Amino acid sequence: MAYLIVKWLHVLSSTLLFGTGIGTAFYLLVASLNRDVRVVAVVARYVVIADWLFTATTVVFQPLSGFWMVRWARIPWSGGWLGWSVLLYALAVACWLPVVALQVRMRDLAAAAAAAEAPLPRAYWRAFRAWVALGVPAFFAFVAIFYLMVVKPPL
């Protein structure tokens, strides 16, 4: 019974992690491309909050629950779908960590521009391009992880 509860929490957590990531990325992308500095400032503020509430907690919970289930089920760590999943997760988190800092910077730049009734500065767009560049591989890594976790293909 404990295994099923942890598995359910693991799946729920992965859904929150992926869903929050896609949702916040979509809204910040659309708001930024709209170029209304007031909208960007509000959306960026909520994106940072959502990342800390949902993404940060699930980024920690995912490996803890996954490691517990692997140990409990005695699944071998060597190669295969599990090894690739762990590697892709590490890649996604390595992309996400600088994204958090970029989002905080984007939030602050947008808030300052909104307060000054000025357009978004060049520094915002530099951070935005880096944010997109890091978000794309993280997205595809999570898509691949979902596939590997569900299908568990022999690799």
Secondary structure, DSSP 8 states (H G I E B T S, - for coil): -HHHHHHHHHHHHHHHHHHHHHHHHHHHHHHHHHT-HHHHHHHHHHHHHHIIIIIHHHHHHHHHHHHHHHHHHT---SSHHHHHHHHHHHHHHHHHHHHHHHHHHHHHHHHHHHHTT----HHHHHHHHHHHHHHHHHHHHHHHHHHHHHH----
